[in-house]
Amino acid sequence: MRKSLLSGLYGVYVEEGKIDLDRTLAELEITENTPLTESEKQASVADLLKARSGVYLPAAYETRARAEARPDRGSHAPGEHWHYKNWDFNVLGTIFEQETGTKIHQAFKDEIADPIGMTA
């Protein structure tokens, strides 16, 4: 569910010009504990949203099955291969907050929950 809601929020902020889908991890200065390769740094925000980043690093909350299914690093260039993984969506959360200056939970409340009348 988090991924669908985050994608919806991206649409709002892309339309407002606050997020550029063509910017790369390099341009956004995204780093990792395990340094990204030059190829991985070329993944765009759009690649991440499509689960096509080509970045195959372990991710927070990754299940054993997901870890075992993860392709080898360097096996696919950004945009080339779809592989569902938490890493892309975890980084999208970081990029969202970095580029908008808004926490995801607040953005969801302001842009989606309040306008459609969601209540706790």
N, C-alpha and C positions, 0 to 999 in steps of 0.2 A: 504494500500500500504506500509506503514511504516514497518509492520510486515514481509511482504515478502522480502523487501530489507534488513532488519536486519538479517533475516534468511540466505539470500545469503551471507552477509558479514561474518556471523558466519562460514559458510563453508570454506571460504578463510582462516580465522585465526585458525580454528580447524586444517586444513591441515598443516598449518605452525607450529603447536604445541604451539600457544600462548594462546589458550583456550582449556581447558579440559572439555569435556561434562559430565564427571563423578563427578566433584567437586560439593559439596553441598553448600547451602546457609551458613551453619555453617562454612565450610572451607574457603569460600570467605568473611566471616565476614560481611555478609549483615544484616543490622539492619533496623528496622522500628520504627516509632513513637509509634505504638502499637506493643509491643514486640512479636516476633514470638515464637510459641510454639516449644518444642523440636522436635515434629513430623514435623512441617513445616520447620524447619531448615535442615531437611534431604532431602529436594527437591533438585534434581540435575539440572544442566544447561540443560541437555537433557529433564528433566521433564518440565521445563519452556518453552523450544522451542516447545514442544508438547501440551502446555496448559494443563498439568497434574500435576501441582505443589502441589495441595492440599492446597494451601494458598488462603483463601477466605476473604481477607481484601478489604476495599474500595480502589478504584484506582482513580488517577487523570483522569479527562475527562470521568468518568463512567456515562453513562446515567441512568435515573431513572429505565428504563426497565431492564438494566443489573444489577443494584443494587438489584432489586426485585427478579431477577432470580438467584442471587448468592447463592450457597449452604451455609449452616451454617458452621462456623469454626469447624474443627475437624471431619466433617462428612465423609471425604475421606482422606486416606493417600496419600503421594506423589506417583505419577505414577499410581494410581488406577483409576482415573476418569477424563475424559476430560470435561473441562468447559472453554469456550472461555471468556477471560477477559483481560482487559488492565493491571492489576497488573503484570502478568507474563512478558509481553513485556516491560513494563516500567522498571522492574528490569533487564531484559536482556540488556537494553540500559546501565544501570549503570555498570553491569558486563562487558560488552564489553569494555567500556572506561577504567574501572579499570584494566582489564587484558591485554589490548593491549597498553595502554598509548596513544591511538588515539581517537579523537573525531569522532563520527559516521559520521557526514557530510563530514569530510575530508577523512575518509576511503572510503565512497561511491564514492567520486570524484576520488580518487587514484585507487581504486580496480575495480570499475565498470564503472563509467561515462567516464573517460578518455580512458580506453582501448577499449570501444566500439564506441568512437567518439561522445558521447553526447555533445551538445552545449546548451548554454542558449538561 
